[in-house]
Amino acid sequence: MKIKKTKESTDKKNDRKERILRSFIHTLIFLLIVMIGVGSGIFLYARYTKTHYEITFYQETSRKVSHNIRLAVISDLHNREYGEKNQTLISDLKALKPDLILFLGDMINRQDGHYEPMLELGTALSEIAPCYGVLGNHESERMYYYDDKKIPEKFREAGVNILVSAQEMVKVGADTIQLIGLEGTPHGFEEYGGRKFMEETTFSPDAYCIVMNHIPYTFHDQISDYPFDLGIAGHSHGGLIILPFFGGLYTAEEGFFPKYFTGRNKLKLNQPLIISRGMGDSSPWPRINNMPELVIIDVNCY
């Protein structure tokens, strides 16, 4: 009897080990399937974001305008083409009928000297509406580190008026837009003349004033005290990964969980700051829950 009990006990232990092993293998297979599924989903989503974008609409109001003024905002294209020679993007903008098309910088990549498609895009879009823009950090680095100093001139010749710490009064119907383009990062704002320019600028009380700067944190750090009506920026790429309930994961200026990564924000004097997630990518990191976007801003009277 003693031998039989020992044999039964050993059989039970072996059965228990086999069940544990089978359970472990099944769990491992399940986790592997989940990982493959998640990885495949991220891969397919990342591929999709390289060929598709969404259109985001914002509504602003002002007593300085007498009718609706539509602004189309293109940011951080990084040499990307939507359709052959950007025909998809051009077609969408024709249908949207903007009064002004504004470029917020990083149309090119710093290391790539072949950016003729971006110049061709500027030419095509200038036939739809007047085009204005600012330089991004990639244009600036291309100019100063790769000795390609004629970038602003090339874009102007293509039909995009680049404002380098400069302003222009733009007529849209019966209304006047005071359009300001600022050069410089938050840390280089003084060095590159941004502060001097803003101090010397007269803000027209009758014109709707729009300030463009590539980097959104410049507004918070340097120019939120100035009496403009609307700020627009790009650069942050939506924080790369947008987490539900938390927002963007990371930007270079603010680190993890930044405040200024996308959408409509309020500055010190209650000026709205609209930040584009951009239309392209400058790094191999995939966008997650973060589609590229073309921003449309309608400014209406009230």
C-alpha positions as CSV (number, residue, x, y, z in Angstrom):
1,M,0.0,0.0,0.0
2,K,2.8,2.4,0.8
3,I,4.3,1.9,-2.7
4,K,1.0,2.4,-4.3
5,K,0.5,5.7,-2.4
6,T,3.9,6.9,-3.4
7,K,3.2,6.0,-7.1
8,E,-0.2,7.8,-7.0
9,S,1.4,10.9,-5.4
10,T,4.1,10.9,-8.0
11,D,1.5,10.6,-10.8
12,K,-0.4,13.6,-9.3
13,K,2.7,15.7,-9.1
14,N,3.5,14.9,-12.8
15,D,0.0,15.7,-13.9
16,R,0.2,19.0,-12.0
17,K,3.5,19.9,-13.6
18,E,2.1,19.0,-17.1
19,R,-0.9,21.3,-16.4
20,I,1.3,24.1,-15.3
21,L,3.6,23.7,-18.3
22,R,0.6,23.6,-20.7
23,S,-0.9,26.7,-19.1
24,F,2.5,28.5,-19.4
25,I,2.8,27.5,-23.1
26,H,-0.8,28.6,-23.8
27,T,-0.2,31.9,-22.0
28,L,3.1,32.4,-23.9
29,I,1.3,31.7,-27.2
30,F,-1.5,34.1,-26.3
31,L,1.0,36.9,-25.4
32,L,2.9,36.2,-28.6
33,I,-0.3,36.5,-30.7
34,V,-1.2,39.7,-28.9
35,M,2.3,41.2,-29.4
36,I,2.2,40.3,-33.1
37,G,-1.3,41.8,-33.4
38,V,-0.3,45.0,-31.6
39,G,3.0,45.2,-33.6
40,S,1.1,44.6,-36.9
41,G,-1.5,47.2,-35.9
42,I,1.2,49.8,-35.2
43,F,3.0,49.0,-38.4
44,L,-0.1,49.3,-40.5
45,Y,-1.2,52.5,-38.7
46,A,2.3,54.0,-39.2
47,R,2.1,53.2,-42.9
48,Y,-1.4,54.7,-43.1
49,T,-0.2,58.0,-41.5
50,K,2.4,58.4,-44.2
51,T,-0.2,58.5,-47.0
52,H,-3.2,60.0,-45.3
53,Y,-4.1,63.0,-43.2
54,E,-7.2,64.5,-41.6
55,I,-8.6,68.0,-41.9
56,T,-9.2,69.7,-38.5
57,F,-11.5,72.8,-38.4
58,Y,-11.3,75.6,-35.8
59,Q,-13.7,78.5,-35.4
60,E,-12.5,81.9,-34.1
61,T,-14.5,85.2,-33.8
62,S,-13.5,88.8,-33.9
63,R,-15.1,92.2,-34.3
64,K,-12.1,93.2,-36.5
65,V,-13.5,91.2,-39.4
66,S,-16.7,91.8,-41.3
67,H,-17.0,88.4,-43.0
68,N,-15.7,84.9,-42.7
69,I,-11.9,84.6,-43.4
70,R,-10.6,81.1,-44.0
71,L,-7.0,80.2,-43.2
72,A,-5.3,77.0,-44.3
73,V,-2.3,76.0,-42.2
74,I,0.4,73.6,-43.5
75,S,3.1,72.6,-41.0
76,D,6.0,70.2,-40.9
77,L,5.5,68.5,-44.3
78,H,9.1,67.4,-44.3
79,N,9.3,66.7,-48.0
80,R,6.3,64.4,-47.9
81,E,4.0,64.2,-50.9
82,Y,0.3,63.3,-50.7
83,G,-0.4,61.9,-54.1
84,E,1.8,62.4,-57.1
85,K,3.3,65.9,-56.8
86,N,1.0,66.5,-53.9
87,Q,-2.1,66.4,-56.1
88,T,-4.3,65.1,-53.2
89,L,-3.3,68.1,-51.0
90,I,-3.7,70.6,-53.8
91,S,-7.1,69.2,-54.7
92,D,-8.3,69.4,-51.1
93,L,-7.2,73.0,-50.8
94,K,-8.9,74.0,-54.0
95,A,-12.1,72.5,-52.6
96,L,-11.7,74.2,-49.2
97,K,-11.2,77.7,-50.8
98,P,-9.0,79.4,-48.3
99,D,-8.4,83.1,-48.3
100,L,-4.8,82.6,-47.1
101,I,-2.5,79.6,-47.0
102,L,0.0,79.8,-44.1
103,F,3.2,77.6,-43.9
104,L,4.6,77.1,-40.4
105,G,8.0,75.8,-41.4
106,D,9.8,72.4,-41.7
107,M,8.6,72.0,-45.2
108,I,12.0,70.3,-45.9
109,N,14.5,68.0,-44.1
110,R,17.7,69.5,-42.9
111,Q,19.9,66.7,-44.5
112,D,18.0,66.6,-47.8
113,G,19.0,69.1,-50.5
114,H,16.3,67.8,-52.9
115,Y,13.3,69.8,-51.9
116,E,12.1,71.0,-55.3
117,P,8.7,69.2,-54.7
118,M,8.1,71.6,-51.9
119,L,8.9,74.6,-54.1
120,E,6.5,73.2,-56.8
121,L,3.8,72.8,-54.1
122,G,4.3,76.5,-53.1
123,T,3.9,77.5,-56.7
124,A,0.7,75.4,-57.1
125,L,-0.9,76.6,-53.9
126,S,-0.1,80.3,-54.6
127,E,-2.5,80.0,-57.5
128,I,-5.3,79.1,-55.1
129,A,-4.7,81.8,-52.5
130,P,-1.9,84.1,-51.3
131,C,0.8,82.1,-49.4
132,Y,2.9,83.2,-46.5
133,G,5.1,81.4,-44.1
134,V,7.9,81.2,-41.6
135,L,11.1,79.1,-41.4
136,G,11.2,76.0,-39.2
137,N,14.3,74.6,-37.5
138,H,15.0,72.3,-40.4
139,E,15.1,75.2,-42.9
140,S,17.3,77.2,-40.4
141,E,19.7,74.2,-40.0
142,R,19.8,73.7,-43.7
143,M,20.7,77.3,-44.2
144,Y,23.4,77.6,-41.5
145,Y,24.9,74.1,-41.3
146,Y,24.6,73.1,-44.9
147,D,25.3,76.5,-46.4
148,D,22.0,76.7,-48.3
149,K,21.2,80.3,-47.4
150,K,18.9,81.1,-50.3
151,I,16.0,79.0,-48.9
152,P,13.8,82.0,-48.1
153,E,14.5,83.5,-51.5
154,K,13.7,80.2,-53.3
155,F,10.4,79.9,-51.5
156,R,9.5,83.5,-52.3
157,E,10.3,82.9,-55.9
158,A,8.0,79.9,-55.8
159,G,5.1,82.0,-54.5
160,V,5.4,81.7,-50.7
161,N,6.3,84.9,-49.0
162,I,8.6,83.9,-46.1
163,L,8.4,86.4,-43.2
164,V,11.6,86.4,-41.2
165,S,10.8,88.6,-38.2
166,A,8.7,90.7,-40.5
167,Q,5.1,91.7,-41.0
168,E,2.7,92.4,-43.8
169,M,-0.7,94.0,-44.0
170,V,-2.8,91.7,-46.1
171,K,-6.2,92.7,-47.5
172,V,-8.9,90.0,-47.6
173,G,-12.0,91.6,-49.0
174,A,-12.8,94.6,-46.9
175,D,-10.7,93.4,-44.0
176,T,-7.1,93.7,-43.1
177,I,-4.9,91.0,-41.6
178,Q,-1.8,92.0,-39.8
179,L,0.4,89.0,-40.5
180,I,3.6,88.6,-38.4
181,G,6.2,85.9,-39.0
182,L,8.7,85.4,-36.2
183,E,12.2,84.0,-36.5
184,G,13.9,82.2,-33.7
185,T,13.5,79.4,-31.1
186,P,12.4,80.2,-27.5
187,H,16.1,80.2,-26.5
188,G,17.3,82.1,-29.5
189,F,14.5,84.7,-29.5
190,E,16.7,87.6,-28.3
191,E,19.8,86.5,-30.3
192,Y,17.9,86.3,-33.7
193,G,16.1,89.6,-33.3
194,G,12.7,88.4,-32.3
195,R,12.4,90.5,-29.2
196,K,13.7,93.6,-30.9
197,F,11.2,93.1,-33.7
198,M,8.2,92.6,-31.4
199,E,9.1,95.6,-29.3
200,E,9.3,97.8,-32.4
201,T,6.1,96.4,-34.0
202,T,2.9,98.6,-33.9
203,F,-0.2,96.5,-33.5
204,S,-3.0,98.0,-35.5
205,P,-6.2,98.3,-33.5
206,D,-8.3,97.7,-36.6
207,A,-6.5,94.8,-38.2
208,Y,-6.9,91.2,-37.2
209,C,-3.4,90.2,-36.0
210,I,-2.0,86.7,-36.6
211,V,1.5,85.7,-35.3
212,M,3.2,82.7,-36.9
213,N,6.1,81.0,-35.2
214,H,7.3,77.5,-35.8
215,I,7.7,76.5,-32.2
216,P,4.6,76.7,-29.9
217,Y,6.6,77.1,-26.7
218,T,8.0,80.4,-28.0
219,F,4.5,81.9,-27.5
220,H,4.4,80.8,-23.8
221,D,8.0,81.7,-23.1
222,Q,8.5,84.9,-25.1
223,I,5.5,86.6,-26.6
224,S,2.3,85.9,-24.7
225,D,2.3,89.5,-23.4
226,Y,1.8,91.1,-26.9
227,P,-1.7,92.1,-28.0
228,F,-2.2,89.9,-31.1
229,D,-5.4,88.1,-31.9
230,L,-4.3,84.6,-32.9
231,G,-1.1,82.6,-32.7
232,I,-0.4,79.6,-34.8
233,A,2.5,77.1,-34.5
234,G,3.6,73.6,-35.4
235,H,6.9,71.7,-34.7
236,S,5.6,69.4,-31.9
237,H,4.2,66.7,-34.2
238,G,1.4,66.1,-31.7
239,G,3.9,64.8,-29.1
240,L,4.5,61.8,-31.4
241,I,2.3,59.5,-29.3
242,I,-1.0,60.8,-28.0
243,L,-2.1,58.9,-24.9
244,P,-5.9,58.8,-24.0
245,F,-6.6,61.0,-20.9
246,F,-2.9,62.2,-20.8
247,G,-2.3,63.8,-24.2
248,G,1.0,64.1,-26.1
249,L,3.9,62.0,-24.8
250,Y,7.0,64.2,-25.5
251,T,8.3,67.3,-27.1
252,A,11.8,68.6,-27.1
253,E,11.0,71.9,-25.4
254,E,8.7,70.7,-22.6
255,G,9.8,67.0,-22.2
256,F,7.3,64.4,-21.2
257,F,3.5,65.2,-21.1
258,P,3.8,68.7,-22.7
259,K,1.1,71.3,-22.5
260,Y,1.7,72.7,-26.0
261,F,1.5,69.7,-28.4
262,T,-1.7,70.2,-30.4
263,G,-5.1,71.9,-30.6
264,R,-6.4,75.2,-29.3
265,N,-4.6,76.7,-26.3
266,K,-5.0,79.9,-24.3
267,L,-2.2,82.3,-23.6
268,K,-1.7,85.0,-20.9
269,L,-3.9,87.6,-22.5
270,N,-6.5,85.0,-23.6
271,Q,-5.1,84.9,-27.1
272,P,-5.9,81.5,-28.8
273,L,-2.8,79.5,-29.9
274,I,-3.6,76.8,-32.4
275,I,-0.9,74.1,-32.8
276,S,-0.9,71.9,-35.8
277,R,0.2,68.3,-35.4
278,G,2.0,68.6,-38.8
279,M,1.7,66.7,-42.0
280,G,5.0,64.8,-42.1
281,D,7.7,63.2,-40.0
282,S,11.3,63.9,-39.4
283,S,12.2,60.8,-37.4
284,P,11.6,57.0,-37.7
285,W,9.4,57.0,-34.6
286,P,5.8,56.1,-35.6
287,R,2.9,58.3,-34.8
288,I,0.4,56.5,-32.5
289,N,-3.1,57.8,-32.1
290,N,-1.8,60.9,-33.9
291,M,-2.9,61.4,-37.5
292,P,-1.1,64.1,-39.7
293,E,-3.4,67.1,-40.1
294,L,-4.3,69.9,-42.4
295,V,-5.6,72.8,-40.2
296,I,-8.4,75.0,-41.3
297,I,-9.2,78.1,-39.2
298,D,-12.4,80.1,-39.9
299,V,-12.4,83.6,-38.4
300,N,-15.9,85.0,-38.3
301,C,-17.3,88.4,-37.2
302,Y,-19.5,88.7,-34.1
